[in-house]
Amino acid sequence: MISSYTLQGGVNAENRVYGISATSSSRDPLRTVGVSGAYVDHPTITYTPVTGKKYIDSLLQPIPPQASFAMIQGGHPADFILGLSAQAINGVYNYSLGPARARAEDPTFYQVIEGLRRLQQAGALDVRTEKRNREQVTFIGFRSNAGPDVDADIRLVRKTLGIAPQTKELQLVFGATRGKGDQITLLTRSMLEILANLSSGVDVPKQHIAEGRATAAPAAGSKSRAFAIAHVHSSREYRANAYAAVHYRGYWFWIDDRDLDSKRVFTFLMVFSSIAETGAVPQVPILTIPAN
């Protein structure tokens, strides 16, 4: 969206010494003074629909597993990143609302991602990337002998994911089931799947449900922290404390500016969306902007 602004102003004065006023029959002098001004905003809005290969790449293809662990290596919490973007780790499944994969989470899934989070905090989770045959390959390792608590978390992660104790380093690959002994598989979600799961955080108006415009989403997971959601409120009136808001069919849908967890999820949606966009750079639209 590009906006062009116009600011105009003017001053006029008139003095007729022997004129006759329109409101008086006397031959008094007529004096008038006037000031005028105008402010005009001319917005130009351009929409670029996502279609074809671009649509598939940005919405339907899973996020690369290497990108998820690169974010973890960059300091983002492992449990948050994997809870949002991972469908399964070495065959251990996350909660899902997607129509094709709707299921409850495996009880050990959150044990794994919480264990990885603690290892990350202790500096015992090693993620490195190297180039092999012109491709970027990611390896994951654990730094043992960092204390009894760290060693306990390493044993927990290894046992739950079926990783042999003697395996020093694991190659990260995309997949739904356990890979080879020296591999760890990560089944990631697409942006469309992430959005479908986040729909559980929307307060759907009862009127929209009654009219068949939407369905009420089930609660996200068996625990309050089972899945990172952005709580989207709905109301007839606009709320001044909204962090982001949109008006749709007579209702305002908004995220509370004081809800830090929801704001974080909303922000990471944009990050994952950028990661999911692969391929050629979209063509820049041609705009005609009037100039005076």
N, C-alpha and C positions, 0 to 999 in steps of 0.2 A: 504494500500500500504506500503510495506516494501522495503527499498533500502539497498543494500550492496555495499560498495565502495572498490576499489582496487587502491592502489597507489604504483607504481613501479619506481625504479630509478637505474641507473647504470653509471659507469665511466670506460673507458678502455683506455689503452695507449700501444703503440708499438714502439720499437726502434730497427732497424736492422742496425748495424754499417756499414757493407759492402754490404748492399742490393742494388738492382738496382730499382729505382723508375719506376712505370708503365708509368709515363709521361715524363721520362727523361732517356737518354741512358748513363748518367754519372754514375760513381760509388760513388755517394754522399750518405751519411748516410740517411736512411729513418726513419722519425719520424712521428707518428700519435697519436692524442689524440681525444677521443670522449666522449660525454655525452649523455645519453638517459634517457627518462622518459615517463611514461604512467599513466593516470588517467581513471579508468573505473567505470561506474555506472551500477549496475545490479538490476533494480527494479523488485519486485514481486508484482503483482496486483491481488487481490482476489475480486470477485464480489459475493455477497450473494443475489440472487433474492428474492423479497418479494412475497410469494405465499400463497394460501390457507387461513387459519384462520388469519395468520399474516397480509396478505394483507387486509382482511376485517377489522381487528381491527385497523390497522394503517392508512388506507385511506378511508374506506367506512363508518365506524361507527362515529356518531357525537361525538364531544368533550364533555365530561361530563360537565353539567352546573356548578357543584360545582367547577371545575377547573377554569372556567372563572372568577367566583367571588372570588376565592382564589387569583388569580392574581391581581384583583382589590384591595382586602384587603392588598395585598403585596405592594401596592403603584403604580401600573401601571394605567394609565389614563382609567377611566371607559368608556368614549366615544370611545377611540381607541380599547380597548379589545372587547367591545360589537359590535362596528361597523364592526370589522373584523370577529368575531366568531359567532355572533347571527343572526339567521334568523328571529326570532320573539320574542317579549317579551309580554306575556299576550295577544296574538292575534294581537299585533301591529307589522307590518312587515317591515323588512329592504329591501333594494334594492337587487336584485339577478339577476345573469347572468346564473345560472345553467339551463340546458335544461329542467328539470322537474319543475323548480320553477321560471322561468324567469318572472320578474315583476318589476314595479317601487316601490319605497318605499312609505309607508304611510307618509303623511306630518307630523304626530306627532311623528314618530319614533326618529328623530333627536332631537326633543324637549325633549323626555324622556332621551336619553343617555347624552345629554348636561346638563340636570337638575341633573342627577345622578353624573356627573363629578363635578358640582359645590357643590353638597352635600358632595362628597368625599373630595374636597379641604377644605370645612368648618369643616370636621370631624363629619358630621351629618349622614353619612352612616355607619351603623353598620352591619358587616358580622361576624357571629360566626358559628362554627361547633361543633356538639356533636354526640356521638355515641349512637344509638338506635337500639336494636335488631341486634347487630353486624354490623350495617351499619352506615356510616357517613352521617349525616343529616345537611344541611346548612339552617340557618335562616337569614333573612334580616330585619332590622329595621331602623327607622329614629329617630334621636335625635332632637326633636322640642325645641322651646323656645331658640334657638340659635341666634335669630335676625330676623327681618322682611323679609330680603331677603331669608334666609334659610327656613323660614316657607312658603314663597311663592313658592319656588321650591318643597317643600314637597307636597303642595296642587296640584301643577302642575303634579307631578309624579303620585300621587294617583288618580287624576281625569282622566288623560290620560289612565292609566292602569286599571281603574275601581276598585280601592282598596277603601274599606270603610274607612272613617276617623277614626272610633273607633278601627280599627285593629292595634294593637301595633307591632306585629311581623308576618312575612310571611315566610312560609316554601318554599324553592326553589325546584321546581320539573321540570322534563323534559316534554315538551308538546307544542302543537301549538296553543291551545285555552286557554281561561281563566279557571283557576282551581277553587277550592273552595274559600270561602271568606278569609281563612287564608293561601292561597297559592299564589305564583307567579310562572308562568310557563316561562321557557326559552327554545326555540327551537334553538339548536345550530347547526352549520354546521360541516360537515366532512372535513377532509383535502382535499379531492377531490373537494368539493364545494368551499372551500376557494381558491384553485388554479384556479378553473374555473372563479371565480370572479376577481382574480388578473390578469387574461389574458387580461382584458381591458386596462392594463397599458403597454402592449407590442406594440412597433412600428413594425408592420408586414411589411416586404419588399413588395413593389408593385409587384415585380417579383414572389414572392411566392403566392400572391393572384391570379395573372393572370394565373399561372400554376396549380392552384387548390390545392396547397399544404397546404394552410391555408385560414382562413376567417378573415376578418377585424372585430374586436370586437367593439360593440357600446361603446359610452362614458359611464363612470361609474357615474351614478346618474345624478340628475338634477342640482346639485351644485358642485362647484370645490372641496369642502371638504366633499362631500356626502359619499365617501367611501375611506378608506385608501388603496392606491395602491402603488405598486413599479413600478416606471417608468423604463421600460427596453428599451433602445435605440438599434437601429440596424444600422450597417454600414459595408461597405466593408473592411475598414481598422481597425486594432486594435487601440484602444485609450489608451494612456498612463495613463489617469486619471480614468481608470475603477476601481471600487471597487470590482466587480466580473464580469467575462466575460466567454463566451463559444462560440466556433466556430461551426457553423452548416450550411451546404449547401452553402458555399461561403460567409456567412455573420457572423459578430461578433455581439452577443447580450450581452449588458453590462449595468451595473448600474453605474451611475456617482458617483465618490467618494465624490463629494461635495453636493450630494443630500441626506441630512440627513433623510428626511421623508422616502424615498425609502429604505435607509439602515436600518432604524428601522423596516419597514415591513419585509424586507428580514431576519433580525435577529429573529423576532418573529415567522416567519415561522418555524424555527428550534425549537423554544420553543413549539409551538403548535404541531409540529410533535412528539416531545418527550412525550407530554401529551397524544397524541392519541395512542401511543404504549402501549397497555395493554397486560396482559397475561404473558406467560412464556418468560424467557430470551432466545434470539436466540442462537442457538448452535455456539460455537466459531469455526471458520474454522481452520483446521490443515494445517500449513505451513511448508515447507521444505526449510530451508535457508542454502545455501552452506557456509561452513567455511573452511578457508585455514590456 
